[in-house]
Amino acid sequence: MHSELRLRILSGIVLAVVVLLATWLGGLAFRLLASAIALLVYYEWSTIIRLPETDFRANAFGWLSVVLVAALVLFGFDELALPALIGATLIGIAYAFALKGSGWLAGGIVYSGLTAISLAAIRGDTAHGFAAMLFIFAVVWATDILAYFVGRAVGGPKLAPPISPGKTWSGAIGGAISAVVAGTLVHMIFFPLNGLWVPAIALVLSVFSQIGDLFESFIKRRFGVKDSSRLIPGHGGVMDRVDGLVFACFAAFLIALGDAIVSGTVNTPAGVFLFGP
């Protein structure tokens, strides 16, 4: 086996074990994982857009904002994390307009901070949260794997040639179908299947996962980088590995938040809204 492939497989196994163990444990362990991912994502984002070189003050504010949100998530102050993120984002937008700074600052704050918030909110501290995270993992991983193999086997029209020339419509459709199957099967392990809500949400999350993949490809192409970093041996950076996952979690979190606001039960964990029986 080629040494690079061996390294990629080994690091992939280690990552999967760490993520699944933290998901199983929940609580502080998963919050620590969510916070760490958010901080690493901001590091890579700011590096890709060259913010430390072009605007030191903006980058310092970005770090302060993401560290604050990550700390609130880590120590369980969920009710403060989202308002803090919104406030920091608005300041970042105002800074960009007032001082002609980089609009990418606010984007990095949202992308990083919402990563920690959505992951922690979905997992929560309940059995529903554990099932919800496994559901999302199944959807995202099935989307990634089958989109790659179906796309290579079938080929056909390109999905978004200017952004990611290798992706095809056949791969996107194949990935979405496999995500619906995988997500539904995982849900059925924990709860009985009632109606089409679970397949529908699996399809939505698969679409958002693929949008997340394209979004990161757009950013890297925009700034002329191949990988978001070299933090993960054989894989590139953290953003390279979690781009689809974080967008799927964004969608799941916002759906659950909207449901909670409409129903007037904002204290109910996100996992219950999305994947409860």
C-alpha positions as CSV (number, residue, x, y, z in Angstrom):
1,M,0.0,0.0,0.0
2,H,1.3,3.5,-0.9
3,S,2.6,5.3,2.2
4,E,0.4,8.4,1.5
5,L,-2.7,6.2,1.2
6,R,-1.7,4.3,4.4
7,L,-1.3,7.6,6.2
8,R,-4.7,8.8,5.0
9,I,-6.5,5.7,6.1
10,L,-4.8,5.7,9.5
11,S,-5.5,9.3,10.2
12,G,-9.1,8.8,9.0
13,I,-9.6,5.9,11.4
14,V,-8.2,8.0,14.3
15,L,-10.5,10.9,13.5
16,A,-13.5,8.7,13.2
17,V,-12.8,7.0,16.6
18,V,-12.3,10.4,18.3
19,V,-15.5,11.9,16.8
20,L,-17.6,8.8,17.6
21,L,-16.3,8.4,21.1
22,A,-17.0,12.1,21.9
23,T,-20.5,11.7,20.4
24,W,-21.1,8.6,22.5
25,L,-19.9,10.3,25.7
26,G,-21.7,13.6,25.0
27,G,-21.6,16.3,27.7
28,L,-18.3,18.0,28.2
29,A,-16.4,15.7,25.8
30,F,-18.6,16.6,22.8
31,R,-18.7,20.2,23.7
32,L,-14.9,20.2,23.8
33,L,-14.9,18.6,20.3
34,A,-17.4,21.2,19.0
35,S,-15.4,24.1,20.4
36,A,-12.1,22.7,19.1
37,I,-13.5,22.3,15.6
38,A,-14.8,25.9,15.6
39,L,-11.4,27.3,16.7
40,L,-9.5,25.2,14.1
41,V,-12.0,26.2,11.4
42,Y,-11.5,29.9,12.2
43,Y,-7.7,29.4,12.1
44,E,-8.0,27.9,8.6
45,W,-10.5,30.4,7.4
46,S,-8.4,33.4,8.5
47,T,-5.3,31.8,7.0
48,I,-7.0,31.1,3.7
49,I,-8.2,34.7,3.3
50,R,-4.9,36.0,4.6
51,L,-6.5,38.0,7.3
52,P,-3.5,38.0,9.7
53,E,-1.4,39.5,6.9
54,T,-3.9,42.1,5.6
55,D,-5.8,43.2,8.7
56,F,-4.4,42.4,12.1
57,R,-7.1,44.2,14.1
58,A,-9.9,42.4,12.2
59,N,-8.2,39.1,12.8
60,A,-7.8,39.8,16.5
61,F,-11.5,40.6,16.8
62,G,-12.4,37.5,14.9
63,W,-10.3,35.4,17.2
64,L,-11.8,37.1,20.3
65,S,-15.4,36.5,18.9
66,V,-14.9,32.8,18.1
67,V,-13.1,32.1,21.4
68,L,-15.9,33.7,23.3
69,V,-18.6,31.7,21.4
70,A,-16.5,28.5,21.8
71,A,-16.1,29.1,25.5
72,L,-19.8,29.7,26.0
73,V,-20.5,26.5,24.2
74,L,-17.9,24.6,26.1
75,F,-19.2,25.6,29.5
76,G,-22.8,25.1,28.6
77,F,-24.0,28.7,28.3
78,D,-26.0,27.9,25.2
79,E,-28.5,30.6,25.7
80,L,-25.7,33.2,25.4
81,A,-23.7,31.7,22.6
82,L,-26.1,32.5,19.7
83,P,-26.7,36.2,20.8
84,A,-22.9,36.6,21.2
85,L,-22.4,35.2,17.7
86,I,-25.0,37.5,16.2
87,G,-23.5,40.5,18.0
88,A,-20.0,39.7,16.9
89,T,-21.2,39.2,13.3
90,L,-22.9,42.6,13.2
91,I,-19.8,44.3,14.5
92,G,-17.8,42.5,11.8
93,I,-20.2,43.7,9.1
94,A,-20.1,47.3,10.5
95,Y,-16.3,47.2,10.5
96,A,-16.2,46.1,6.9
97,F,-18.5,49.0,5.9
98,A,-17.0,51.7,8.1
99,L,-13.3,51.0,7.5
100,K,-13.5,49.2,4.2
101,G,-12.2,46.0,5.9
102,S,-12.7,42.5,4.6
103,G,-16.3,41.3,4.5
104,W,-14.8,37.8,4.9
105,L,-14.3,38.5,8.6
106,A,-18.0,38.4,9.4
107,G,-18.3,35.2,7.2
108,G,-15.5,33.5,9.2
109,I,-17.1,34.4,12.5
110,V,-20.5,33.0,11.4
111,Y,-19.0,29.9,9.9
112,S,-16.8,29.1,12.9
113,G,-19.2,30.1,15.7
114,L,-22.3,28.5,14.2
115,T,-20.2,25.3,13.8
116,A,-19.8,25.0,17.6
117,I,-23.3,26.1,18.4
118,S,-25.1,23.8,16.0
119,L,-23.0,20.7,16.9
120,A,-23.5,21.2,20.6
121,A,-27.2,22.0,20.3
122,I,-28.0,18.9,18.2
123,R,-26.0,16.5,20.4
124,G,-27.3,18.0,23.7
125,D,-27.3,15.6,26.6
126,T,-30.1,13.3,25.6
127,A,-30.5,10.0,23.8
128,H,-32.3,11.8,21.1
129,G,-29.2,14.0,20.6
130,F,-27.0,11.0,20.2
131,A,-29.3,9.5,17.7
132,A,-29.5,12.8,15.9
133,M,-25.8,13.1,15.5
134,L,-25.4,9.5,14.2
135,F,-28.2,10.3,11.8
136,I,-26.4,13.4,10.5
137,F,-23.1,11.5,10.3
138,A,-24.8,8.7,8.3
139,V,-26.3,11.3,5.9
140,V,-23.1,13.2,5.4
141,W,-20.8,10.2,5.0
142,A,-23.2,8.4,2.7
143,T,-23.5,11.6,0.6
144,D,-19.7,12.0,0.3
145,I,-18.9,8.4,-0.4
146,L,-21.6,7.5,-2.9
147,A,-21.4,10.9,-4.7
148,Y,-17.7,10.1,-5.4
149,F,-18.2,6.5,-6.6
150,V,-21.4,7.2,-8.5
151,G,-19.9,10.3,-10.1
152,R,-16.9,8.3,-11.3
153,A,-18.9,5.4,-12.5
154,V,-21.7,7.2,-14.3
155,G,-20.1,10.6,-15.1
156,G,-22.3,13.0,-17.1
157,P,-22.9,16.7,-16.8
158,K,-20.9,18.7,-14.3
159,L,-22.5,20.0,-11.2
160,A,-20.6,23.3,-10.8
161,P,-17.6,23.4,-13.2
162,P,-16.3,26.8,-12.2
163,I,-16.2,25.8,-8.6
164,S,-15.4,22.1,-8.5
165,P,-14.8,20.6,-11.9
166,G,-14.8,17.0,-10.7
167,K,-18.4,16.9,-9.3
168,T,-21.3,15.7,-11.5
169,W,-25.0,15.7,-11.3
170,S,-25.1,11.9,-11.3
171,G,-22.8,11.9,-8.2
172,A,-24.9,14.5,-6.4
173,I,-28.1,12.5,-7.1
174,G,-26.5,9.2,-6.1
175,G,-25.2,10.8,-2.9
176,A,-28.6,12.2,-2.0
177,I,-30.3,8.9,-2.6
178,S,-27.8,7.0,-0.5
179,A,-28.1,9.6,2.2
180,V,-31.9,9.1,2.4
181,V,-31.4,5.3,2.7
182,A,-28.6,5.6,5.3
183,G,-30.3,8.2,7.4
184,T,-33.6,6.3,7.4
185,L,-31.9,3.1,8.4
186,V,-30.0,4.8,11.3
187,H,-33.2,6.4,12.5
188,M,-35.0,3.1,12.4
189,I,-32.4,1.6,14.8
190,F,-33.6,4.0,17.5
191,F,-37.2,4.9,16.7
192,P,-40.0,3.6,14.5
193,L,-40.4,5.3,11.2
194,N,-43.6,7.3,11.0
195,G,-44.3,9.1,7.7
196,L,-41.9,10.8,5.3
197,W,-40.4,13.3,7.7
198,V,-37.2,11.4,8.3
199,P,-36.4,10.7,4.6
200,A,-37.3,14.3,3.8
201,I,-35.0,15.7,6.4
202,A,-32.3,13.3,5.2
203,L,-32.6,14.6,1.7
204,V,-32.5,18.3,2.9
205,L,-29.4,17.7,4.9
206,S,-27.7,15.8,2.1
207,V,-28.3,18.8,-0.2
208,F,-26.9,21.2,2.4
209,S,-23.9,18.9,2.9
210,Q,-23.1,19.1,-0.8
211,I,-23.6,22.9,-0.8
212,G,-21.1,23.0,2.1
213,D,-18.6,21.1,0.0
214,L,-19.1,23.4,-2.9
215,F,-18.9,26.5,-0.6
216,E,-15.5,25.5,0.7
217,S,-14.3,24.7,-2.8
218,F,-15.4,28.2,-3.9
219,I,-13.4,29.8,-1.0
220,K,-10.3,27.8,-1.8
221,R,-10.5,28.6,-5.5
222,R,-11.2,32.2,-4.7
223,F,-8.0,32.5,-2.7
224,G,-5.9,30.1,-4.7
225,V,-5.3,27.4,-2.1
226,K,-5.5,23.6,-2.6
227,D,-6.2,22.5,1.0
228,S,-7.5,24.5,3.9
229,S,-4.4,23.6,5.9
230,R,-2.1,20.6,6.6
231,L,-3.4,19.9,10.1
232,I,-4.6,16.4,9.3
233,P,-2.0,14.1,7.8
234,G,-3.1,12.8,4.4
235,H,-6.3,14.7,4.5
236,G,-5.5,18.4,4.4
237,G,-7.3,20.6,6.9
238,V,-10.2,20.5,9.3
239,M,-12.4,22.5,6.9
240,D,-11.7,20.0,4.1
241,R,-13.1,17.2,6.3
242,V,-16.1,19.0,8.0
243,D,-17.4,21.3,5.2
244,G,-20.4,19.1,4.4
245,L,-21.0,18.2,8.1
246,V,-21.1,21.7,9.3
247,F,-23.5,22.8,6.6
248,A,-25.8,19.9,7.4
249,C,-25.6,20.8,11.1
250,F,-26.4,24.4,10.3
251,A,-29.5,23.3,8.4
252,A,-30.6,20.9,11.1
253,F,-30.0,23.5,13.9
254,L,-31.9,26.2,12.0
255,I,-34.8,23.9,11.3
256,A,-35.0,22.9,14.9
257,L,-34.7,26.5,16.0
258,G,-37.5,27.6,13.7
259,D,-39.7,24.8,14.9
260,A,-39.0,25.7,18.5
261,I,-39.9,29.4,17.9
262,V,-43.1,28.5,16.1
263,S,-44.2,26.0,18.7
264,G,-43.1,28.2,21.6
265,T,-40.9,25.5,23.2
266,V,-37.4,27.0,22.8
267,N,-36.0,25.0,25.7
268,T,-36.6,21.6,24.0
269,P,-33.3,20.1,22.7
270,A,-32.8,20.3,19.0
271,G,-32.4,16.5,18.7
272,V,-36.0,16.0,20.0
273,F,-37.5,18.3,17.4
274,L,-35.7,16.7,14.5
275,F,-35.4,13.1,15.3
276,G,-37.7,12.3,18.2
277,P,-40.4,9.6,17.8
